Amino acid sequence: MSRILIIEDEEAIADLEKDYLELSDFQVDIENTGDVGLKRALTDDYDLIILDLMLPGIDGFEVCKKIREEKNVPILMVSAKKDDIDKIRGLGLGADDYMTKPFSPSELVARVKAHLARYNRLVGTNEKKNDVVEIRGIKIDKTARRVYIDGEEKNFTTKEFDLLTFLAENPNHVFTKEELFREIWDMDSIGDIATVTVHIKKIREKIEYDTANPQYIETIWGVGYRFKV
């Protein structure tokens, strides 16, 4: 049974989310403050974390940053704040997804299942030994989920790794943002593709010598992105 941690200061919302998740056979714990939630996230083993943005003690941005420094667990950030800058900042700190309140509990459950299913497939034990993709100085070790740029290891979040690997395994193919969202997040974008843009930006910062003139991931204006070989 998958374990989920909800870090949410509004108890009514947290309880509702817990009820719906438990009906789908998830084991759910709740913490109502950022500092206690962070401590529990780092000390216990969870399969996914649902993280509110506005929290007492430590806000969701800082909690996300601290978790991502130590763990690769999927993080689903939720907030009543609709500003794109908050969404971009949250995703940039390593959150895998961002939902704006109010949302239906059934949508939350669907996204949780999608993230867990993809994460479990990618970290499963059935991958071939030394399954490696190498392109012009980039080495992607799919078995160990590690990335090396000219021999130096770079840290990637779960979704950053998935996106880079997918593009590198499909070189010279132009993908729209909507296609990349469906492939990596296993769901439709519902008109929101800022997630893809943010993740591409973070990947470029780690693999490109000059992010203003990328040599690996090209932007095809008006269409999407292409990994160039």
Buried (B, 14 or more C-beta within 10 A) or exposed (E): EBBBBBBBBBEEBBBBBBEBBEEBEBBBBBBBBBBBBBBBBBEEEBBBBBBBBBBEBBBBBBBBBBBBEEBBBBBBBBBEBEEEEBBBBBBBBBBBBBBBEEEEBEEBBBBBBBBBEBBEEBEEEEBEEEEBBEBEBBBBBBEEBBBBBEEEEBEBBBBBBBBBBBBBEEEEEEBBBBBBBBBBBBBEBEEBBBBBBBBBBBBBEBBBEEEEEBEBBBEEEEEBBBBEE
